[in-house]
Amino acid sequence: KLFGEDAGPLVTSGLPPTRGSDFVIVSVPCGNYPWYARACIVCATFRIGMAIVSELHFEEIWFFVWKRNLERAAKENKILVVLTQPETFGGAEEKPGIGRIDFSQAVQVHYLRQKGYDFVGIDIINFCRDLQPVLSAASEDNFDAVEQCLMSRREIPVPLVNVADAP
């Protein structure tokens, strides 16, 4: 099962940052697997670096592997990004939250602050929605938003090659 109880980590030792991206995800809430998986997929799709590591895979040394990835990103002067948890605010529907993090993230954020690293906090829902608006709208059955996204993309001028009008 992809999102079931026995789901394994999608990213075990991080994704290296690329020259095309100016930021790296250094912390992701792993307690909500569907959003964690979407963040991993978004980062892999857009070649965004991820310093995160799998605690399940590395067990006791996960923090040391994470620090290694973090140091590499910092040496490349990447903006460090902490993704925060979605909230339910007493209802069933998940919505962008107010910056909550889970326990392993608290350890990571403490280390970032202790070492004086600047970082930006972004809600994981907003992060995924902003980078994949059509997919996000479709998953929420908001087909008006899907159509709006697709129509706005049609306004982008596309050069046509070898096109001739029919007589």
Helices and strands as residue ranges (DSSP letters): E 23-27, H 33-46, E 49-50, H 55-58, G 59-61, H 62-75, E 79-84, H 103-114, E 119-123, H 124-131, H 133-139, H 143-154
